[in-house]
Amino acid sequence: MHALGVIPARYQSSRFPGKPLALIGGRPLVERVFERARAARRLERLLVATDDERILRAVQAFGGEAMMTSPRHASGTDRLAEVARSVPAEIYVNIQGDEPMLDARDVDRLVDCLASDPGQEMATLSESLPDDGAAADPNVVKVVCDEAGRALYFSRSPIPHLRREERGAAPGAERSAESRHFRHVGLYAYRSRFLQEFASWSPGRLETIEGLEQLRALERGRPIRVLPALGRYLGVDTPGDLIAVEKALLACP
């Protein structure tokens, strides 16, 4: 099944302007993500979709493919949909440009998830959070799922809420702390038709409140399959995250 990987990369960001060009170990963030994604076996093509000539030139300088897109898109998925209108594929993978620890095996698993089940329209990833403190960080998006692995909700708030007795429970009394909260890893796979349908919808109320594009699908009753990530992720949300990512890449290049 033909799969196209797209890394949306816009220059303007309220928390970190110019983030795709921020240097990590002397190389731009967008290059770090691109080289990781390029190792995926199930992608037949990979490109960066940007709204800024500086990012376009940076991608071309390291030998990657880039495409200019509109600066008016509300989300990375909307930018992906613009690419899809001119570059045909059966499955599109939205690869977040701020995940330099991307594991290419997770890209392949998302493609396989849709390729093996015609009923799946959209899939993404999650990973367990190591402690309850990380769940309180609004920069860390949390997800809760049903027993079949379908997303119930995504939030910047710590979900599920821990009751007082649960917060004070002895380690191992019920579930381990590692399994109580799950971080959403912003890597998505879409079927072509569903991607265009998604992009045709206006942002919903919950999407607007939380600032999370994936809620657009849930608000319209469309399921999102959530797979456990094989990799361990460390995203770049603020300039302060660059130091932690550099250390992680040195430990696990």
N, C-alpha and C positions, 0 to 999 in steps of 0.2 A: 504494500500500500504506500503510495507516494506521500512522504511527509516532508514538510518545509519547516525549518527552525527560524524564528525571527526574534531578534533582540531589540525591543523598543528602547530607544535612548534619546531622551529630550534633555536639552541643556538647562532650562529653567526648572528649579525645584525650590519650594519654600524653605525646606530645611537644609538643602545643600546644593546651591547653584553650581553648575558645571560638573556635577558628580561623575558623569561618564569619563571625564578626562582627568579625574584625580589620580595621582600616581601612587601605585602600590609596588614597592620595590623597584621604582624607576620605570614602570610600565603603566599605561592608562588602565583604569578599571575595566573599561569596555573591552580592551584587549585580553585581560585576564579571563573574563567571562567567555569571550569568543573562543579562545584556545581550549577551554574546558568543553564547551559545547561541540566543538569540531570533532571531538573524540567519539561522539555518539554514532553508533553503527546504523541506526534506523533513520537518520536524516539524510535525504538525498541532496539537500541544499541548505545553506545557512547564510543569513544576511542580517545586517543591522538596519533598523528603520529609525531614522532620526529626523529632527526638524531644524538642525543646525549645521551649517557648512563646516564648522570647526570639528565636529564629531565625524562628519563624512570624510574629511581629509585625514583625520587620525586613523580611521578604520582602513582607508585605502593605503596609508603609509605602512601598516603592518601586514598588508596583503589580504585583508578581508573584503567582503562585498558589502556595500552599503547602498541605501536608497533614501532619497529625500521624501518626506511625508509632511502633511499639513501640521502647522503649529497649533491648530485649534482643537485637537483631540483631547477629550476629557480623561481618557485612560489609555494604558498600554494596549488593551484589547481593541479599542477603537482604532489605534494606529495599525495594529496587526490586520484588522479587517480591511483597511485601505490597501495594504500590501496584497491581501488575498484577492482583491478585485482586479489586480493586474498580473499576479503570479499564481497560476492555478496549482492546486494540490488537493489531495483527499483529506489530509490531516495537517493542521497547523499547530506548532508548538510555540507558545509564548514563553520566552526565556528571559526572566528578569535580569536587567542589566546591572543590578546591584548585588548579585550573588556570585562572588569570585571563587567560592568554594564548591561551585556546581559539580555534581557527580554525573558524568555522562550516562552512567547506567540508569539513572532515574529518568533521563530523557527517553531512553529506549523503552523503559517499562511503561511510560505514559502512552507512547505510540502503540505498543503491544496491547495495552488495555483497550484502546478504541478499535484496533485492527481485529482483535479476537472476539469482540462482542458488538454486533451492529446496534444494539440497544443503548450503548453508551454514547453520549453526545459530548461530554466534557469531563475531564479528569484533572486532578491536581495532587499535591503531596502534603504530608504532615510529618513532624518529628516530635518526639517527647521532649518536654522541657525538664532540665535537671533539677529545678527547685521552684517553689511557689513564688519566690521573689521575682524571677524572670517573667512570670505571668502577669505581674502588676505593671510592667513596662508597656505604655501605649504604643511604642514603636514595634513591639512584638505582637503580631496578629495571631490570635488563638482560634482554634476550630474545635467544634464538638460534632460527633458523627453518630449515626444509628448503628445497629448491630451488623448491618450489611455493608458498612463502610461508606454510606452516603452522608454528605455534609448536612447537618441540621442548622448550623449557624456559624458565622465568623464574626469576631469582635476584637476591638482593641482593649476591651475590658477583660479581666480574668474570668474566663468561663471554663468549666462550671464554677459557680461561686462555692467556696468552701464554708460550711457551717462552722461555728466556733469550736464545737467538739471535734470536728474533722481537722481543723487547723492545729489543734492541740494534741491530736492523737499521737501515741507513741509510734516510732518508725516501724513500719510493717504491720501495724495493727489492722488496717484494712487493705488499702492499696499502697504501693510504694509512691513516694513523692514524685518519682519520675513519670508515673503513668497518670497523674491527676490532671495535668494540663498538656496540651499539644499545640505546638507552633505550626501555623500554616506556612508552608514553603511555597512561595509564589511562582511556581512553574505550572503552566497549564497546557493541556492538549485539547483541541476542538475539532469536531468534524466540520468540514467546509460549510455545509448548509446552515448548521447551527451557529457558527461564527457570524455569518451575515445576519442571521435573525437576531442574535444577541446585540450586534452593533446597531440594529434598527430601533431598538428599544431606548426610550429616554431613561436616564438614571432614576432609580426608584428612591423612595423616601429613606429606607434604611441605608442604601448605598451612599446617599448624600450625607446622612448623619454620621456614619462611621468612616466615610472616605474609603470604602472598599468596593472595588468594581465587581467582585465575584458575587456580592449580594444581589446584583441585578438579576442573575439567573434564579436564585432561591426565591426572590420576591414574586417571580412569575411561575413558581411551582415546578421549575426544571431541575432535575437532580444533578449533583456534582459528585462523581466518584472520587474518594480520597484514598490514596495509597500511602503506606508507610515508606518514608524515604530511606534509601540505602545509605546515602551520604550523610555527613554531619555539616550543617550549614551555619554560616556566619555572615549575615548580610551587612551592607554598608548603608546606614540610614542617615548618619551625621558624620562630620569630619572626624570626630573622636573615634569612630569605629575603624578608621584606617590603620591605626597602630595595632589593634587587636587582630585584624585580618593579616597584616604583614607577619606578625608572630606566628599565626596559625599556618600560613603558607610556608614559612621557613621550617616549621615542624613537620608539615605534610605537604610538600611541594606538588 
